[in-house]
Amino acid sequence: MSHIVQDSYKFQQWKQRIENNGSVFKKIDILGYVSRNNKDLYSAFIDCLILTPEGVEIPRCILITGDSVVIVPMLTCSDDGKIYTLMVEQRRIADGGNVIEFAAGGIELESDPKIAACQEIQEELHLTVSTTELIPLTNEPVQVVPSSLEGRMHFFYFEKEVSLSYLEKMNDRNSGCEEAKEYIRIKVCKMSEVVMANTPSALMGLKLLEYKLNRMF
C-alpha cells in the first residue's frame, strides 16, 4: 500500500522541494503512514538519505503532514475600542489536555491556502470571510520544525468591527467538524491575552501580526 504515500500530493510536494534545492535522494524508506480511507494520505513517517549540493550525505527521518493554514482574527470592539480575537479550545493528542489556539487546518490536495483558510474560519469560527479579506502575515510559509517536520504553516489575518454583544454571543460557542471528530469551543480573548495561550500557532500568529502592523498588543 506504499503507493498511497508515493502517489500523494503531500509526498510529491515534499520530494519536489528537496530536488528544487539541489539535493538528490539516495534512499527513501516508508516506515509507516496513516490513511483514513485507504486512498488519501493523512501523514507518513519516512527514513531517507539525501546527497546535498555540497556533496554531503545526510540521513534523516521526517514526518510528512502537508501544509496548513493559521488564521488570526483581529476584531475591534465598537463599544469599548479594544482589540479582541477569536481562538479555539480543543483537546490535543500530545497529552490529552485542552489547548487554546488560533483556528487552523490542513490544506487539502492542491487547494489555494486562502480557500483552505476561509473553510477553516467557517468550520471553526462560524464566520464567513472572503479570500479578499484575508491578508498574509508572511511572504513565504513558515517551517515550524525544519529538522523533522515537512509541513509548513501559512499565516493570515483579517479585520472586522464587532460589538460587545457579538463577542458575548460567540464566547464558548461549540464548533468543529463532527465527521472529523473535532470538538471545539470558541474562545473570545483580548489580543493582549494571546501570549498566555502558550501554543506555537498562538505565539507565532501574535508576533507576526505585531510585526505586520508595527504595534504591540
Beta strands, then each sheet from edge to edge (+ up, - down):
strand 1: 24-34
strand 2: 43-51
strand 3: 57-64
strand 4: 68-77
strand 5: 83-91
strand 6: 98-101
strand 7: 103-106
strand 8: 135-136
strand 9: 142-143
strand 10: 152-162
strand 11: 174-175
strand 12: 184-190
sheet 1: 1+ 2- 3+
sheet 2: 6+ 5- 4+ 7-
sheet 3: 6+ 5- 4+ 10+ 8-
sheet 4: 6+ 5- 4+ 10+ 9-
sheet 5: 6+ 5- 12+ 11-
end
